[in-house]
Amino acid sequence: MTLIRAQQGFTLIELLVTMAIATIVFGATLSVLDVFQKDNRLDQQRLETQDNARNAIDRLARELRNVAAPSPSYLGALEVAEPNSLTFETIDSTHVWGGKNTANAIRVRYCLDDSKPSNEIVWRQMTGWTGTEAPTLPTSTTCPDLNASDWTTNTQLVQHVTNRIGGQTRSLFTYGPTGVSEVSKIVSVEPTMYLDLNPGSRPGETQLTSSVSLRNANRQPIAAFTAVERGKGQIILNASESNDPGGLALTYKWWNNSTLLNTTAQKYETGELTKGTLQTFKLEVTNPGGLSNTAEKTVKIE
């Protein structure tokens, strides 16, 4: 006699409990996966933003090192130097503008659009020309200046900048030497960007900064000299104290009581001058860029 084995399976309640447990496990797994994917996506965006910022700073540095003064007599290297806006002329190595612009000079502006402090944007604006001189410097302080007659191109370089978040006053640009108030005396530019894709959350801000020396800045020379009497009313004039901030060679001109002396030497000895008289000597020094400076001294002949 053959016995039929009893056929038993899961009850409905057991199936429901199993399904509920599986749903919880799968849900937790998917939640962890979603968090992981979100963090990974944010990490990629953060790295991309940092790369954009580094590229922007590198590009600014290259253009500042190729800065071109608007004219030989122009003081300094920059046209506008404000905490969140920087304008200068530089040489374009990627495009030939033609016409009378044989140097391929362009005007470039970097500025910070801080209208949304939690996601500020760094812009680069550029214009070129074919004439002998650059167009009139734009007067708009808006960033970006979307006036078509002011700029040829307008490009977003970096997003998620937070220099001004929370009412902070962290400037995009600082200038050296510290405390300088005249644009013509600026010799270095330090761009600084604070980046944060998700303000208020970890990992927090990233700071990127650099410092660029303006090696092509045309700065005014310093005129200084000594006037020493050597006996018999002769005065030795010595301009060796004069110098150019950029180390450029200087040319010299001398005057005695408004009379131009027949010499361009750094040192000069006058002829015999009348005793008891006052003699006013003037020195003018000029650098290769065409910038000059003068100094005067009055000497009583003993």
C-alpha positions as CSV (number, residue, x, y, z in Angstrom):
1,M,0.0,0.0,0.0
2,T,1.4,3.4,-1.0
3,L,1.0,6.4,1.3
4,I,0.4,9.8,-0.3
5,R,2.9,12.3,1.3
6,A,1.2,15.4,2.7
7,Q,1.7,18.5,0.5
8,Q,2.2,21.6,2.7
9,G,3.3,25.2,1.6
10,F,3.4,28.7,3.0
11,T,0.3,30.2,4.4
12,L,-1.1,33.5,3.1
13,I,0.1,35.3,6.3
14,E,3.6,33.9,5.9
15,L,3.7,35.1,2.3
16,L,2.5,38.6,3.3
17,V,5.1,38.8,6.1
18,T,7.8,37.7,3.8
19,M,6.8,40.2,1.2
20,A,6.7,43.0,3.8
21,I,10.2,42.1,5.0
22,A,11.5,41.9,1.5
23,T,9.9,45.3,0.7
24,I,11.5,46.9,3.7
25,V,14.9,45.4,2.8
26,F,14.7,46.4,-0.8
27,G,13.4,49.9,0.2
28,A,16.3,50.4,2.6
29,T,18.7,49.2,-0.1
30,L,17.3,51.5,-2.7
31,S,17.4,54.4,-0.2
32,V,21.1,53.8,0.5
33,L,21.7,53.5,-3.2
34,D,19.8,56.7,-3.9
35,V,21.9,58.6,-1.2
36,F,25.1,57.1,-2.7
37,Q,24.1,58.2,-6.2
38,K,23.1,61.7,-4.9
39,D,26.4,62.1,-3.0
40,N,28.3,60.8,-6.0
41,R,26.5,63.3,-8.3
42,L,27.2,66.2,-5.9
43,D,30.9,65.1,-5.7
44,Q,31.2,65.1,-9.5
45,Q,29.5,68.5,-9.7
46,R,31.7,69.8,-7.0
47,L,34.8,68.6,-8.8
48,E,33.5,70.1,-12.1
49,T,32.9,73.5,-10.4
50,Q,36.4,73.5,-8.8
51,D,37.9,72.6,-12.2
52,N,36.0,75.5,-13.8
53,A,37.3,77.9,-11.1
54,R,40.9,76.7,-11.6
55,N,40.6,77.1,-15.3
56,A,39.1,80.6,-14.9
57,I,42.0,81.7,-12.6
58,D,44.6,80.2,-14.9
59,R,43.0,82.0,-17.9
60,L,43.0,85.3,-15.9
61,A,46.6,84.8,-15.0
62,R,47.7,84.2,-18.6
63,E,45.9,87.3,-19.8
64,L,47.2,89.5,-17.0
65,R,50.8,88.4,-17.8
66,N,50.2,89.5,-21.4
67,V,48.6,92.8,-20.4
68,A,49.0,95.7,-22.8
69,A,48.9,99.3,-21.8
70,P,46.3,101.3,-23.8
71,S,49.1,103.8,-24.8
72,P,52.8,104.2,-24.1
73,S,52.1,107.0,-21.7
74,Y,49.4,105.1,-19.8
75,L,50.2,104.6,-16.1
76,G,49.8,101.0,-14.8
77,A,48.4,97.9,-16.4
78,L,44.7,98.0,-15.4
79,E,41.8,100.1,-16.6
80,V,39.3,99.2,-13.8
81,A,40.2,97.6,-10.5
82,E,37.3,97.1,-8.1
83,P,36.6,94.4,-5.5
84,N,34.3,92.4,-7.9
85,S,35.2,93.8,-11.3
86,L,38.5,93.9,-13.2
87,T,39.1,95.3,-16.7
88,F,42.3,95.5,-18.7
89,E,43.7,95.2,-22.2
90,T,45.7,92.2,-23.2
91,I,47.0,90.4,-26.3
92,D,44.7,87.9,-28.0
93,S,46.8,84.9,-29.2
94,T,43.8,83.0,-30.6
95,H,42.4,85.4,-33.1
96,V,43.7,87.9,-35.7
97,W,41.6,91.1,-35.6
98,G,43.2,92.7,-38.6
99,G,42.9,96.3,-39.7
100,K,45.2,98.7,-37.7
101,N,45.1,96.5,-34.6
102,T,48.4,94.9,-35.5
103,A,49.1,93.8,-31.9
104,N,45.7,91.9,-31.7
105,A,44.9,93.7,-28.5
106,I,41.5,93.0,-26.8
107,R,39.7,94.4,-23.8
108,V,38.7,91.8,-21.1
109,R,36.5,92.2,-18.1
110,Y,36.1,89.7,-15.3
111,C,33.3,90.3,-12.8
112,L,31.1,88.7,-10.2
113,D,27.3,88.6,-10.5
114,D,26.3,88.4,-6.9
115,S,22.5,89.0,-7.4
116,K,21.9,85.5,-6.0
117,P,24.4,85.1,-3.0
118,S,23.8,81.3,-2.8
119,N,24.9,80.9,-6.4
120,E,27.0,83.7,-7.7
121,I,28.5,83.6,-11.2
122,V,31.9,84.7,-12.5
123,W,31.6,86.2,-16.0
124,R,34.3,87.0,-18.6
125,Q,33.4,89.7,-21.2
126,M,35.6,90.5,-24.2
127,T,35.7,92.9,-27.1
128,G,38.1,93.4,-29.9
129,W,38.6,96.1,-32.6
130,T,40.3,96.7,-35.9
131,G,41.2,100.4,-35.4
132,T,44.4,101.8,-34.0
133,E,42.8,102.5,-30.6
134,A,40.4,100.6,-28.3
135,P,36.8,101.7,-28.0
136,T,35.8,104.0,-25.2
137,L,35.9,102.2,-21.9
138,P,32.3,101.1,-20.9
139,T,30.9,102.9,-17.9
140,S,28.3,100.3,-16.9
141,T,29.0,98.6,-13.5
142,T,26.4,95.9,-13.9
143,C,27.7,92.3,-14.1
144,P,27.3,91.2,-16.7
145,D,27.1,94.3,-18.8
146,L,24.8,93.0,-21.7
147,N,25.1,96.2,-23.8
148,A,26.0,94.8,-27.2
149,S,28.0,97.9,-28.0
150,D,30.3,97.4,-25.0
151,W,31.3,93.7,-25.3
152,T,31.5,91.2,-28.1
153,T,31.2,88.1,-26.0
154,N,29.8,87.3,-22.6
155,T,30.8,83.9,-21.0
156,Q,29.9,82.3,-17.7
157,L,33.1,80.8,-16.3
158,V,32.1,79.6,-12.8
159,Q,28.9,79.0,-11.0
160,H,28.1,78.2,-7.3
161,V,30.4,81.0,-6.0
162,T,29.5,82.1,-2.5
163,N,31.8,85.1,-1.8
164,R,28.9,87.3,-0.7
165,I,26.6,84.7,0.9
166,G,25.2,85.7,4.3
167,G,26.0,89.3,3.7
168,Q,29.8,88.7,3.7
169,T,32.1,91.1,2.0
170,R,34.7,88.7,0.6
171,S,36.0,90.3,-2.6
172,L,36.6,88.4,-5.8
173,F,39.8,90.5,-6.3
174,T,42.3,92.0,-4.0
175,Y,45.2,94.2,-5.2
176,G,48.8,94.8,-4.1
177,P,50.6,96.4,-2.6
178,T,48.2,96.5,0.4
179,G,46.4,99.8,0.9
180,V,47.1,101.1,-2.6
181,S,44.3,103.5,-3.8
182,E,45.4,104.3,-7.3
183,V,44.8,101.9,-10.1
184,S,48.1,103.0,-11.8
185,K,50.1,101.8,-8.8
186,I,48.7,98.2,-8.6
187,V,51.4,95.6,-9.2
188,S,49.6,92.4,-8.4
189,V,46.1,90.9,-8.5
190,E,44.9,88.1,-6.2
191,P,41.6,86.4,-7.3
192,T,39.8,84.4,-4.6
193,M,36.7,82.2,-5.0
194,Y,34.6,80.5,-2.4
195,L,32.6,77.6,-3.9
196,D,29.7,75.7,-2.4
197,L,27.1,73.7,-4.3
198,N,24.9,73.2,-1.3
199,P,25.3,76.1,1.2
200,G,24.7,75.1,4.8
201,S,25.4,71.5,4.3
202,R,28.6,69.4,4.5
203,P,31.3,69.3,3.4
204,G,31.1,73.1,3.2
205,E,33.0,75.7,1.2
206,T,36.1,75.3,-0.9
207,Q,38.4,78.2,-1.3
208,L,40.6,78.7,-4.4
209,T,43.0,81.6,-4.7
210,S,46.1,82.7,-6.6
211,S,48.4,85.7,-7.0
212,V,49.5,87.3,-10.3
213,S,52.2,89.8,-10.7
214,L,51.7,92.5,-13.4
215,R,55.1,92.2,-15.0
216,N,54.1,94.4,-18.0
217,A,52.8,97.3,-15.9
218,N,54.1,100.7,-17.1
219,R,54.9,102.6,-13.9
220,Q,56.1,106.1,-13.4
221,P,59.8,106.4,-12.6
222,I,61.1,108.1,-9.5
223,A,63.3,111.2,-9.9
224,A,65.8,112.0,-7.2
225,F,69.3,113.6,-7.2
226,T,71.9,115.2,-5.1
227,A,73.6,118.6,-5.7
228,V,77.0,119.0,-3.9
229,E,79.2,122.0,-4.2
230,R,82.8,121.2,-5.0
231,G,84.5,124.6,-4.6
232,K,84.9,127.5,-6.9
233,G,81.1,127.5,-7.2
234,Q,80.9,124.2,-9.1
235,I,78.0,121.9,-8.4
236,I,78.1,118.1,-8.9
237,L,74.7,116.8,-9.9
238,N,74.1,113.1,-9.3
239,A,70.9,111.3,-10.3
240,S,72.0,107.8,-9.3
241,E,69.1,107.8,-6.7
242,S,66.6,107.8,-9.5
243,N,65.0,104.5,-10.5
244,D,62.3,102.8,-12.5
245,P,60.0,100.4,-10.5
246,G,60.2,97.9,-13.3
247,G,64.0,98.1,-13.5
248,L,64.0,99.8,-16.9
249,A,66.7,102.1,-18.2
250,L,66.2,105.8,-17.7
251,T,67.1,108.9,-19.8
252,Y,68.1,112.2,-18.1
253,K,67.6,115.9,-18.7
254,W,69.0,118.7,-16.5
255,W,68.0,122.3,-16.1
256,N,69.7,125.2,-14.3
257,N,67.4,128.1,-13.6
258,S,65.1,127.1,-16.4
259,T,68.0,126.7,-18.8
260,L,68.3,123.2,-20.4
261,L,71.8,121.9,-19.9
262,N,73.7,120.3,-22.7
263,T,73.9,116.8,-21.2
264,T,71.9,113.6,-20.8
265,A,74.3,112.0,-18.4
266,Q,73.3,110.6,-15.0
267,K,76.1,112.7,-13.4
268,Y,77.0,116.3,-14.4
269,E,79.4,118.9,-13.1
270,T,78.4,122.5,-13.7
271,G,80.8,125.3,-14.5
272,E,81.7,128.0,-12.0
273,L,78.7,129.8,-10.6
274,T,78.4,133.2,-8.9
275,K,78.9,133.1,-5.2
276,G,76.0,134.1,-3.0
277,T,73.4,133.3,-5.7
278,L,70.5,130.8,-5.5
279,Q,70.6,128.2,-8.2
280,T,67.6,126.0,-8.9
281,F,68.4,122.6,-10.6
282,K,65.7,120.4,-12.1
283,L,66.0,116.8,-13.2
284,E,63.6,114.9,-15.5
285,V,63.9,111.2,-15.9
286,T,62.0,109.2,-18.6
287,N,61.6,105.4,-19.0
288,P,61.2,103.5,-22.3
289,G,57.5,103.6,-22.0
290,G,57.5,107.3,-22.2
291,L,56.6,108.0,-18.6
292,S,58.5,110.9,-16.9
293,N,59.0,112.3,-13.5
294,T,60.8,115.4,-12.2
295,A,62.6,116.6,-9.1
296,E,64.0,120.1,-8.1
297,K,66.6,121.4,-5.7
298,T,67.7,125.0,-4.9
299,V,71.3,125.5,-3.8
300,K,73.0,128.6,-2.5
301,I,76.5,129.0,-3.9
302,E,78.9,129.6,-1.0
